[in-house]
Amino acid sequence: MDQQEFTRASPERPEGFSIARRVLADVAAFYIDNGGPALARQHVESVAHELIIYSDCTEAYREALAYIRERELADERKAEEHSLQQQRELIMVLMGDTQAQRAKPPTGRRPRDGTGPKRLPPELSTDKAMRIWTKLQAAGYIDGNYQPVGLSRTEIAVMADVLSIELKTESRWKAFVTLWGREDLRIDYNRAINQDKTHAFRDKLKAIITI
């Protein structure tokens, strides 16, 4: 017998939806809440195949897919808004930390060779500079007092050179001599440029401060 003889309109139910529309809408709503959009589409397609005897099944199928897509977009917008809110909160925390660091002169150990200052020079405490200090601290090259950690004299001089270029300091060495209490940065740098490891260390510093 021709399949067309079995095809009929989906009877209306009391709430105003045909059987095909009601079933596919329920399937879409249930599985999107209990598995997500991909699972919901899979089950809607499977059930729609069984409801093909109803003439409005195709339309009901499209409506169910449209509902799934609408929910999917809403969830994506919600996730994006949540991510943006987290970023805003992180920025506020970082700004608060930066302001607190500026308000309080750093305390603790000074460099071994002398008289590191208790506060950053102005050209090393700009917003950009503070972001760079944070990255260097996270990498373990700078401590909480903005002093070098575990670096050789030549590496310290190379770091001063990289930072002076990145921050466009008025003097190549003066601010770092003041900050770290190291009078021989220029001499140490001249030694560094003849060392094989200097190029790799410079590239590593650039990668850290530009991420």
Solvent accessible surface area in square Angstrom, and as a share of the most:
residue,aa,sasa,rsa
1,M,180,0.80
2,D,88,0.46
3,Q,114,0.51
4,Q,139,0.62
5,E,118,0.53
6,F,119,0.49
7,T,57,0.33
8,R,127,0.46
9,A,70,0.54
10,S,6,0.04
11,P,55,0.35
12,E,122,0.55
13,R,101,0.37
14,P,138,0.87
15,E,88,0.39
16,G,55,0.53
17,F,91,0.38
18,S,2,0.01
19,I,50,0.25
20,A,0,0.00
21,R,56,0.20
22,R,60,0.22
23,V,48,0.28
24,L,0,0.00
25,A,37,0.29
26,D,68,0.35
27,V,22,0.13
28,A,0,0.00
29,A,35,0.27
30,F,117,0.49
31,Y,55,0.21
32,I,12,0.06
33,D,89,0.46
34,N,87,0.45
35,G,55,0.53
36,G,17,0.16
37,P,35,0.22
38,A,79,0.61
39,L,59,0.29
40,A,0,0.00
41,R,79,0.29
42,Q,116,0.52
43,H,54,0.24
44,V,0,0.00
45,E,106,0.48
46,S,66,0.42
47,V,38,0.22
48,A,10,0.08
49,H,135,0.60
50,E,125,0.56
51,L,24,0.12
52,I,85,0.43
53,I,69,0.35
54,Y,21,0.08
55,S,74,0.48
56,D,25,0.13
57,C,3,0.02
58,T,68,0.39
59,E,91,0.41
60,A,2,0.01
61,Y,58,0.22
62,R,162,0.59
63,E,79,0.36
64,A,4,0.03
65,L,50,0.25
66,A,62,0.48
67,Y,76,0.29
68,I,0,0.00
69,R,108,0.39
70,E,114,0.51
71,R,67,0.25
72,E,32,0.15
73,L,64,0.32
74,A,40,0.31
75,D,71,0.37
76,E,90,0.40
77,R,132,0.48
78,K,145,0.61
79,A,62,0.48
80,E,106,0.47
81,E,110,0.49
82,H,111,0.50
83,S,47,0.30
84,L,78,0.39
85,Q,76,0.34
86,Q,98,0.44
87,Q,95,0.42
88,R,130,0.47
89,E,91,0.41
90,L,104,0.52
91,I,93,0.47
92,M,129,0.58
93,V,88,0.51
94,L,84,0.42
95,M,96,0.43
96,G,35,0.33
97,D,74,0.38
98,T,27,0.16
99,Q,110,0.49
100,A,52,0.40
101,Q,74,0.33
102,R,107,0.39
103,A,81,0.63
104,K,146,0.62
105,P,55,0.35
106,P,23,0.15
107,T,112,0.65
108,G,62,0.59
109,R,201,0.73
110,R,118,0.43
111,P,16,0.10
112,R,228,0.83
113,D,70,0.36
114,G,31,0.30
115,T,101,0.59
116,G,1,0.01
117,P,36,0.23
118,K,120,0.51
119,R,153,0.56
120,L,22,0.11
121,P,20,0.12
122,P,119,0.75
123,E,58,0.26
124,L,0,0.00
125,S,25,0.16
126,T,65,0.38
127,D,89,0.46
128,K,80,0.34
129,A,0,0.00
130,M,5,0.02
131,R,143,0.52
132,I,6,0.03
133,W,2,0.01
134,T,62,0.36
135,K,56,0.24
136,L,0,0.00
137,Q,49,0.22
138,A,91,0.71
139,A,49,0.38
140,G,41,0.40
141,Y,36,0.14
142,I,6,0.03
143,D,42,0.22
144,G,60,0.58
145,N,24,0.13
146,Y,7,0.03
147,Q,9,0.04
148,P,22,0.14
149,V,66,0.38
150,G,82,0.79
151,L,26,0.13
152,S,46,0.30
153,R,98,0.36
154,T,6,0.04
155,E,35,0.16
156,I,3,0.02
157,A,0,0.00
158,V,2,0.01
159,M,1,0.00
160,A,0,0.00
161,D,2,0.01
162,V,6,0.04
163,L,2,0.01
164,S,8,0.05
165,I,113,0.57
166,E,49,0.22
167,L,27,0.13
168,K,170,0.72
169,T,20,0.12
170,E,170,0.76
171,S,38,0.24
172,R,110,0.40
173,W,15,0.05
174,K,145,0.61
175,A,4,0.03
176,F,0,0.00
177,V,31,0.18
178,T,71,0.41
179,L,2,0.01
180,W,0,0.00
181,G,15,0.14
182,R,24,0.09
183,E,140,0.63
184,D,58,0.30
185,L,1,0.00
186,R,144,0.53
187,I,102,0.52
188,D,4,0.02
189,Y,25,0.10
190,N,76,0.39
191,R,120,0.44
192,A,0,0.00
193,I,97,0.49
194,N,126,0.65
195,Q,61,0.27
196,D,146,0.76
197,K,100,0.42
198,T,14,0.08
199,H,130,0.58
200,A,65,0.51
201,F,18,0.08
202,R,37,0.13
203,D,65,0.34
204,K,108,0.46
205,L,2,0.01
206,K,95,0.40
207,A,56,0.43
208,I,28,0.14
209,I,9,0.04
210,T,91,0.53
211,I,150,0.76
